[in-house]
């Protein structure tokens, strides 16, 4: 069984994001970049399935600039067998990524696609669902537990107020939640081995996919700073402020 895992290069989660002075986007100049944390969880889960003898190959895929090779090497250091980079300098939006992944699924024929539920830069939470729709595959999102056996995947997912367990037939798309696993640290020997693992580079045109943006970002602004708290004299004043100033009651 082959597992395909998309990984995205994003601003490291420890970095404080700054908005450009002209409001056109986020400043990423000289900023530390790393693999999207939810994608790390997806890679870890795929590698664990391989170590358990359920999967035979784990293929990591990234779409974007040439620098995404670093992200693929990090995935291979965790345990992915090889990497595929869809290289483009065009701003990629979820639908474009889903179409690229669909083309790669047609080429690679994986039985399972495991991806992070969302990227921490745009928080779109759309690519996995769009890929499932394009492929006509069943999907299970926000997985906190994954068991694959007998051509089906049993997925426990977190919902409001509890847990839901689904069984879906393969091939399928699964998106990972935070509590699915804890990714391992890549050891130095594995980092060195990852440098020798195969990494294929293709262009969107090679896959027959138009990745032109369909949405335009008009303006990016930082969240408004929270105002300082105030001390009230009694309950009556508190109720008055909640009713007339905060307008929450």
HUHUWO-V904639 format. One record per residue. PHI is phi in degrees with one decimal (NA if undefined). PSI is psi in whole degrees, 0 to 359 (NA if undefined). D_CENTER is the distance of its C-alpha to the mean C-alpha in Angstrom with 2 decimals. Layout:
phi=PHI psi=PSI d_center=D_CENTER
phi=PHI psi=PSI d_center=D_CENTER
This chain:
phi=NA psi=131 d_center=21.83
phi=-101.0 psi=137 d_center=19.11
phi=-117.0 psi=131 d_center=15.41
phi=-105.2 psi=130 d_center=12.90
phi=-126.9 psi=110 d_center=9.49
phi=-75.7 psi=137 d_center=7.33
phi=-129.3 psi=141 d_center=6.31
phi=-118.1 psi=141 d_center=6.26
phi=-89.5 psi=120 d_center=9.29
phi=-133.1 psi=169 d_center=9.56
phi=-63.6 psi=133 d_center=12.61
phi=-55.4 psi=141 d_center=13.14
phi=-66.3 psi=344 d_center=12.92
phi=-84.8 psi=351 d_center=16.67
phi=-87.7 psi=136 d_center=17.65
phi=-78.8 psi=118 d_center=19.31
phi=-74.3 psi=136 d_center=18.08
phi=-119.5 psi=140 d_center=21.10
phi=-88.2 psi=140 d_center=21.81
phi=-61.3 psi=151 d_center=23.98
phi=-61.4 psi=331 d_center=27.63
phi=-89.3 psi=0 d_center=27.81
phi=73.3 psi=17 d_center=24.91
phi=-85.3 psi=347 d_center=23.16
phi=168.6 psi=196 d_center=19.82
phi=-94.4 psi=138 d_center=18.41
phi=-78.5 psi=115 d_center=20.40
phi=-115.1 psi=10 d_center=18.53
phi=-69.0 psi=127 d_center=21.84
phi=57.6 psi=33 d_center=22.45
phi=-107.6 psi=140 d_center=19.37
phi=-66.6 psi=130 d_center=17.61
phi=-112.9 psi=152 d_center=14.22
phi=-154.9 psi=179 d_center=11.95
phi=-74.0 psi=140 d_center=8.77
phi=-54.5 psi=128 d_center=5.81
phi=-55.7 psi=321 d_center=7.31
phi=-67.5 psi=331 d_center=5.17
phi=-73.0 psi=327 d_center=4.71
phi=-59.9 psi=319 d_center=8.35
phi=-63.7 psi=320 d_center=9.14
phi=-64.0 psi=316 d_center=8.28
phi=-62.3 psi=315 d_center=10.48
phi=-58.9 psi=316 d_center=12.97
phi=-65.5 psi=319 d_center=13.42
phi=-63.6 psi=319 d_center=14.04
phi=-66.7 psi=322 d_center=16.44
phi=-64.1 psi=322 d_center=18.17
phi=-64.8 psi=324 d_center=18.82
phi=-69.0 psi=318 d_center=20.32
phi=-64.6 psi=332 d_center=22.38
phi=-82.1 psi=357 d_center=23.65
phi=84.6 psi=7 d_center=24.91
phi=-82.9 psi=318 d_center=22.91
phi=-104.5 psi=151 d_center=20.82
phi=-105.6 psi=334 d_center=22.60
phi=-150.0 psi=140 d_center=19.98
phi=-118.8 psi=121 d_center=16.34
phi=-113.6 psi=122 d_center=15.14
phi=-94.4 psi=139 d_center=12.21
phi=-129.0 psi=137 d_center=11.41
phi=-135.7 psi=147 d_center=10.48
phi=-123.2 psi=129 d_center=11.78
phi=147.5 psi=212 d_center=13.69
phi=-69.8 psi=167 d_center=16.50
phi=-60.4 psi=333 d_center=18.45
phi=-64.6 psi=345 d_center=17.18
phi=-65.7 psi=348 d_center=13.86
phi=-58.7 psi=325 d_center=16.26
phi=-61.2 psi=319 d_center=16.06
phi=-65.5 psi=320 d_center=12.38
phi=-65.9 psi=320 d_center=13.45
phi=-63.3 psi=323 d_center=16.51
phi=-64.7 psi=321 d_center=14.71
phi=-65.2 psi=321 d_center=12.91
phi=-71.2 psi=332 d_center=16.43
phi=-69.2 psi=330 d_center=18.00
phi=-72.0 psi=327 d_center=16.16
phi=150.7 psi=359 d_center=17.55
phi=-64.3 psi=146 d_center=16.07
phi=-80.5 psi=325 d_center=19.19
phi=-156.8 psi=170 d_center=18.43
phi=-131.6 psi=153 d_center=16.12
phi=-129.3 psi=126 d_center=16.05
phi=-109.8 psi=121 d_center=15.53
phi=-93.8 psi=99 d_center=15.89
phi=-87.5 psi=126 d_center=17.64
phi=-160.5 psi=148 d_center=18.28
phi=-99.7 psi=7 d_center=19.08
phi=-78.4 psi=142 d_center=18.52
phi=-64.3 psi=118 d_center=16.07
phi=-93.0 psi=130 d_center=13.40
phi=-107.2 psi=162 d_center=12.61
phi=-50.6 psi=317 d_center=10.51
phi=-64.7 psi=319 d_center=13.70
phi=-63.2 psi=317 d_center=14.44
phi=-64.1 psi=319 d_center=11.23
phi=-62.1 psi=321 d_center=11.94
phi=-67.6 psi=321 d_center=15.50
phi=-63.6 psi=318 d_center=14.85
phi=-66.9 psi=324 d_center=13.01
phi=-61.0 psi=316 d_center=15.97
phi=-62.2 psi=320 d_center=18.37
phi=-70.1 psi=325 d_center=16.98
phi=-64.5 psi=323 d_center=17.14
phi=-65.5 psi=329 d_center=20.70
phi=-83.9 psi=318 d_center=21.43
phi=-92.3 psi=338 d_center=19.94
phi=52.9 psi=57 d_center=20.59
phi=-76.3 psi=156 d_center=18.09
phi=-88.6 psi=335 d_center=18.89
phi=-139.8 psi=139 d_center=15.43
phi=-113.1 psi=119 d_center=11.91
phi=-111.2 psi=120 d_center=9.50
phi=-133.8 psi=158 d_center=5.75
phi=-63.3 psi=149 d_center=3.51
phi=-66.6 psi=333 d_center=5.42
phi=-164.5 psi=162 d_center=4.28
phi=-97.5 psi=146 d_center=4.25
phi=-80.2 psi=358 d_center=7.57
phi=-90.4 psi=311 d_center=9.57
phi=-105.4 psi=346 d_center=10.02
phi=53.8 psi=34 d_center=8.79
phi=-71.8 psi=321 d_center=9.35
phi=55.0 psi=50 d_center=7.90
phi=-130.2 psi=330 d_center=9.55
phi=-61.1 psi=313 d_center=8.26
phi=-60.2 psi=316 d_center=8.58
phi=-66.6 psi=319 d_center=11.79
phi=-65.3 psi=320 d_center=13.10
phi=-62.7 psi=316 d_center=12.83
phi=-60.2 psi=320 d_center=14.72
phi=-67.1 psi=318 d_center=17.21
phi=-66.3 psi=323 d_center=17.86
phi=-83.3 psi=342 d_center=18.42
phi=71.8 psi=29 d_center=20.36
phi=-99.6 psi=154 d_center=18.64
phi=-68.1 psi=156 d_center=18.39
phi=-137.4 psi=152 d_center=15.15
phi=-137.7 psi=116 d_center=14.42
phi=-103.1 psi=159 d_center=11.74
phi=57.1 psi=46 d_center=11.22
phi=-71.3 psi=129 d_center=12.83
phi=-107.7 psi=352 d_center=14.81
phi=-155.0 psi=138 d_center=16.92
phi=-135.1 psi=125 d_center=16.91
phi=-129.6 psi=126 d_center=20.22
phi=-116.2 psi=127 d_center=20.95
phi=-163.7 psi=145 d_center=24.63
phi=55.6 psi=42 d_center=27.11
phi=71.3 psi=19 d_center=24.80
phi=-142.3 psi=157 d_center=22.85
phi=-118.2 psi=129 d_center=19.92
phi=-101.7 psi=118 d_center=20.73
phi=-120.4 psi=126 d_center=17.86
phi=-96.7 psi=126 d_center=18.49
phi=-126.5 psi=150 d_center=16.38
phi=-87.7 psi=129 d_center=16.97
phi=-127.3 psi=174 d_center=18.81
phi=-61.4 psi=120 d_center=21.20
phi=86.1 psi=8 d_center=24.05
phi=162.5 psi=206 d_center=23.12
phi=-122.4 psi=148 d_center=21.43
phi=-126.2 psi=135 d_center=21.36
phi=-112.6 psi=126 d_center=21.70
phi=-119.4 psi=150 d_center=21.12
phi=-120.6 psi=123 d_center=22.30
phi=-124.6 psi=146 d_center=20.95
phi=-82.3 psi=146 d_center=22.47
phi=-86.5 psi=150 d_center=20.82
phi=-73.3 psi=152 d_center=19.40
phi=-154.3 psi=168 d_center=16.50
phi=-115.0 psi=130 d_center=12.80
phi=-124.8 psi=133 d_center=11.29
phi=-111.7 psi=142 d_center=8.17
phi=-96.7 psi=143 d_center=8.31
phi=-102.6 psi=175 d_center=9.82
phi=-65.1 psi=326 d_center=11.09
phi=-92.8 psi=13 d_center=14.38
phi=-66.9 psi=317 d_center=13.66
phi=-165.9 psi=178 d_center=14.68
phi=-116.7 psi=113 d_center=15.19
phi=-58.7 psi=144 d_center=14.00
phi=-78.5 psi=159 d_center=17.15
phi=-83.6 psi=136 d_center=18.41
phi=-72.8 psi=127 d_center=19.03
phi=-80.6 psi=159 d_center=22.81
phi=-59.4 psi=316 d_center=24.87
phi=-59.1 psi=320 d_center=26.22
phi=-70.3 psi=328 d_center=22.82
phi=-64.9 psi=320 d_center=21.77
phi=-68.2 psi=320 d_center=25.02
phi=-65.3 psi=326 d_center=24.55
phi=-63.3 psi=333 d_center=21.14
phi=-67.1 psi=339 d_center=23.08
phi=-100.3 psi=354 d_center=25.16
phi=-74.0 psi=149 d_center=22.59
phi=-67.0 psi=137 d_center=22.42
phi=-133.0 psi=114 d_center=20.02
phi=-96.0 psi=139 d_center=20.61
phi=-116.5 psi=128 d_center=20.24
phi=-130.9 psi=166 d_center=20.56
phi=-108.4 psi=154 d_center=20.80
phi=-55.1 psi=324 d_center=19.65
phi=-63.7 psi=327 d_center=23.38
phi=-64.1 psi=333 d_center=23.72
phi=-95.0 psi=357 d_center=21.44
phi=70.8 psi=34 d_center=23.34
phi=-117.9 psi=132 d_center=20.55
phi=-90.1 psi=116 d_center=21.25
phi=-105.9 psi=17 d_center=18.35
phi=-59.8 psi=134 d_center=20.56
phi=-61.2 psi=140 d_center=19.01
phi=-102.3 psi=346 d_center=20.23
phi=-118.9 psi=148 d_center=19.61
phi=-119.3 psi=131 d_center=21.25
phi=-81.7 psi=116 d_center=20.44
phi=-81.0 psi=319 d_center=23.89
phi=-163.1 psi=144 d_center=23.60
phi=-120.8 psi=128 d_center=21.44
phi=-132.0 psi=152 d_center=23.22
phi=-75.7 psi=153 d_center=22.76
phi=-60.3 psi=147 d_center=23.22
phi=-64.5 psi=141 d_center=26.93
phi=-69.8 psi=142 d_center=28.34
phi=-72.0 psi=137 d_center=29.55
phi=-77.0 psi=157 d_center=33.32
phi=-68.7 psi=150 d_center=35.38
phi=-73.3 psi=160 d_center=36.53
phi=-126.2 psi=152 d_center=40.15
phi=-100.8 psi=132 d_center=42.63
phi=-104.0 psi=155 d_center=44.62
phi=-79.5 psi=325 d_center=48.16
phi=-155.8 psi=179 d_center=48.03
phi=-65.1 psi=323 d_center=46.28
phi=-60.9 psi=319 d_center=47.95
phi=-68.9 psi=323 d_center=46.47
phi=-61.7 psi=313 d_center=42.98
phi=-62.4 psi=321 d_center=43.27
phi=-62.9 psi=317 d_center=44.64
phi=-68.7 psi=320 d_center=41.74
phi=-64.4 psi=327 d_center=39.14
phi=-83.8 psi=317 d_center=41.04
phi=-99.6 psi=331 d_center=42.13
phi=-99.1 psi=304 d_center=39.69
phi=-75.9 psi=333 d_center=36.32
phi=54.1 psi=48 d_center=37.29
phi=-106.9 psi=352 d_center=35.34
phi=-132.4 psi=NA d_center=38.41
